[in-house]
Amino acid sequence: MKLWTEGKLYHQGYQIGMTYEQASRGEDEPLELASVFRIFLIREGTGVLQIADRRYPIFAPGVCCFQGGEQVRFLAQAPLRMKRLNFMPSVLNARLEALLNGSGEGGTSDYQDLWVLESFTDRSDSYYGALPLDPAVVKRAEEMMEAIGWNLAEQPDTYWPCRSRSYLMELLFLIRQVYQETDLTPYPLPHAVSESIKPVVTYLHTHYQEKIRLEHLTELFLVNKTTLNEAFKKSTGYSVISYLNHIRMRMADAMLRNTTLPTTEIMELIGIQDDAHFIRNFRKHSGYSPAEYRNQYCWMLHQS
C-alpha cells in the first residue's frame, strides 16, 4: 500500500507522508512501517474490530485511531462505509518518530505534539482506539478528511503540502477533544468462547440492527434451538436473545452518553422499533430511562 503522496506540478518529487482513500470496508493487510498512523472515519455499517487476538464492536458513526504496528482487521459481515487517512507522525513534527520509539529527546513543543496523538497511542482496559461520534462532529471530521484528500490529489498550488498538514492538525485536535471528553466504556467480545459459538457472536454484533429471531439463527448455523442456547450460554453466560439485547443496550448506552442523536434515531440504529420496549429494557440495563440517563451522563449536553 502506498504510504505517501508525491508532488506533481508543484514540488515535483517531494513526498509527504499522507494518503487518503474512501472504502466500502476495512482492509486487514499488515503495515510493515511502525511509524504509520491510521484514521478510519466510519459513517455507516456494523461489524467487529479485531486487534491482535481480541475483538470489539464497531461504532458507527465513529472514528478509529490506530498507531503503526497494531494488527487490525475489520470483520464486517454488513457493509461498512468509511474514509481512511494514513499519516506519518513526521508530517506533524520531524522529531516525533524518535520520541515515540524512545530513541530521542524533545522540547516542550514536541511533547505538546505528542499530546495530540494520545488517542492513537493510549491503550488500556477502557480504550482500544474507537470513539463514537456525534453527527455534527462526524460532519466536521468528514469535511477535513475530504479537504486533505482533495489537496493531496489535486495539488492546486504551491501551498498544498502546508494546507494538507494544517487540515490534519485540525482533525487531530478535534479527535483529541472527543477522546478527552468521551466517557469510554469498552466491552470486548467474549474471548474464551468455543469455536462453534464465535460465528454466532460475530453475527449478532454485525446484524443487531436487523430483526433477529432464534429460528433464523438455527437455520443459518444448522443447529437446533436447545443446543444453540445451551452452548451459547455456556460460552457467554447469556441466552442468545439476552445477549442480543445486551449488545443493543450497550450501544444505546454509548450513544446516549456521547452523542446528541434523537432517541428515535438511536432506536433505529440498534434495531428496536417499539418505544415502550426500548425504555423498559434500557431501564433494566441502567436503572434510568433513556432521557434520564442522557440528562445525567451526556458530556456534550453538559458542555453545551
N, C-alpha and C positions, 0 to 999 in steps of 0.2 A: 504494500500500500504506500502511496506517495505521502511523504510527511512534510513537505514544504511546497511553497509556491514560488515560482521563478519569474523575475521581471521580464517583460516582453519589449514593449516600446520604450517605456520609462524604466531606468535602472536595469538595463539588459544584463542578464546573468546573475543579478542579485537574488539571493534566496532568503525568504522569510519563513520561519518555522511554524506555519499555519496552513491548514487546509479545511475546506468546508464542503459538506455534501448533505443532500436530503436522502432519506432512506425510508423504505416501507417496512423494514425490520432491522433488528440489530445484527451486527456482524460479530462472529466469535473467533476471528483469527487472532493469534497472539501477536503482540507488538514486541519486536526484539529490542528496540531502543527504550531503555528505562526512563529516559527524560521526557517521553511524550505523554502529555496530559490530554484527557478527552472529556468533552461535554456532550451529553445526549439530552436534547430537549424533546420530551415525549409529549406529543399533542393528543394522540388518541390510541386506544387499544388496551389490552390486558396481557399479562404474561408473568413469567417468573425470571428473576435475575439470578444467575449462578456466579458466585465469586469464590474461586478455589473450590472447596467441597461443600460450601453452604449455599442454600437457596433462599431467596427473599421475594416478596411480591413487588410488582412494578406499580408505581404511582402514575396515573395519567389523569389530568395533566401534571407533569412534574419534570424535574431535571435530575440527571445522574452525573456525578463528578468523580472521575477516576484518574488516579495517577499512573505513571508508567510502571510496568512490571506486574500490575494486577491482571490476573487471568479471569476475564469476564466473558460471560455468554448470556445472550438473551434467548430464553426458551419460550418463544411466543407461538402458541398454537392459534391465537387470534391475531390478526394483523396489527402491527404497531406502526403508527405514522410518527416519524421523528426527524429531527435535524441534528447533524453531528458536526462538531468542531474539534479538530486536533490542534494542539499548540505546544510548543516547547517553552519552558519557563524562561529561557534566554531571550525570548521575544519581549518579555517584560523587563528583564534585568540580566545582563550577561553573567553576573556572579551567583545567580540563584541556583543553578545546577550544582555548583560546588558546595553551596550551603546545604542543599537538600541531601546530598550524599555524604555530608560530613567531612569533606576534604578541603574546605575553605573557611575563611573568616569574613565577616561583613560588618558594615556600619549600621547605624540606626535606620537609615532609609532602606537598606537591604532587608532588614528584619520586618520593616513595615510592608514590603512587597511580599515577604513570606506569609505575613498575616492574611493577605487577601487570598492565599492559596490553601488556607486551613480546611476549607470544605472538601478539598481533594486529598489532603494528607492525613486528616484525622480519621482514625478508625477505632471504634470502641463498641461496647455492648449496646450503646444507644444510637449508633450511627454507622451506616455501611455505604454512604455515598449518594443515597437517593433522598430527594426532597420533594414533597408535594408543593404545588404552586397555585396561587390564586389566579383566576383568569386575567386580571389586569397585569399581574407580574409576568404571566406567560406571554401576553401580547407584547410587552416591552422587551422581554428577552428574545422573542422571535424577531422583532424589528432589528435589534442589534446584531443578531446572528446573520440575518439576511443582508444587512449593511456590510458586514465583514465579508460575506460570500460574494457580494456584488463587486466590492473593491478588489478582492483577490482575483476575480475572474475578468473584470473589465479593465482594471488598472487605468482609470480615466485620465490621470495626470501624475505629475511627479510626486504628489503627496500620498499616493495610495498606500505605501507601507506605514507611514505615520498615522494615517486615518484608520487603517485596519487595526493598528496597535491601540489606538485610543478607544475604539469601539470595544476591543477585547477587555481593556481595563475597566470600562464602564460596566460591561457584562459581569466581570468577576466581582466587582464591588456590589452589584445587585445580588448575585448569588451568595456572597459573603453575608450580606444583610439578612437574607432569608435564613441562611444557616444559623446565624446568631440568634434570630428571633423564634425560629420554629421549635415547637415542643416536640421533640423526637420520641417516638415510641416504636422501637423495632419489634418485629415479630417474625423471625426467620421461620421458614417452613420446617416441619418436624424433620430432624436429622436422622434419627435411628429408626426409620420405617422399613418395612420389608420391601423387597424389590417388586412384589406384586401390587403393593399399595402405592408406590411412588407415582405411577402414571395417573392414578385416580386423584391424588393430591394435586399434582400439576394441572390436571384437567379442571378441577374445581377453582384453582387460582387463576386460570386463564379464561374461564367461561362463567364466572359468578354473576356477570351482568345479564345472563340469559336465564330463562325459566328451566330449572333442572329438576327432574324427577328421578327417584331411585330406580324406577323401571327403565328409564333411558340409560342410566349408568350400567345396569346389569346387562342390557343388550350390547352396549358399547364395549364392555370389558369381559363379556362372555362368562358371567358368574351369577349365581342366584343371590337373592336379597340377603338371606340369612348369612351365607358365607361372606359376602362383601361387608356387611355391617359388623360381623364378629371380627374379621381380620382388620378392618379399619379402626375399630375401637381399641383393639389390642395394640395397634401401632401408634395411635394418636391420642387415645383417651376420650374420643368423641365418636358419636354415631356419624354417618355420612352427612345427613341433613343438619345436624347440630354443628358440624364443622363448617359447612357451607354458610350457615347463619353467622358463625363466629367470624369468618372472613369478611362478610358484608358489614357486620357491626364494627370491626376494626378499621375497615376502610372509611366508614361513615365517621367514626371517631376522629381519624386523622383529618378528614375534610372539614369537619365542624371546628376543629381547633386551629387549622392552618389556612383556611380559605374563608371567603365570604359568599361562597356559592349558595343560592337559594336551596332550602331543604328539599323542595320538589326535584331539583336537578340532581342533588346528591342521591335521592332515592332512585332516580333513573339510572345513575351511574353504577349503583350497586345492585340493580336488578330487582327492586321492590316497587310494586305499584300501589299498594294499599297503605294509606296514611296511618290508620289505626294499628296495623300490623307492625309498621316501622317504629312508631312511638312506643308500643308495648315492648318490642324486642330491644330497642335501644335503652329503655329504662331498666330492663332486666340486665343489660350489659354494663351500664354505667351508674345506675342509680338516679339518673336525671332524664328528663325529656330532652329531645334534641335542642329545643330552644333554650332551655335552662343550661344545658351543657355548653352551648356556644357562648351564652352570656357570661358564664363563669370562666371559660378557658380559652376562648379565641383571642390570641395575641393581636391579630390585625384589628379586631373590633376595639380592644382596649387602647391600641396605638392611635386609632383614628379619633 
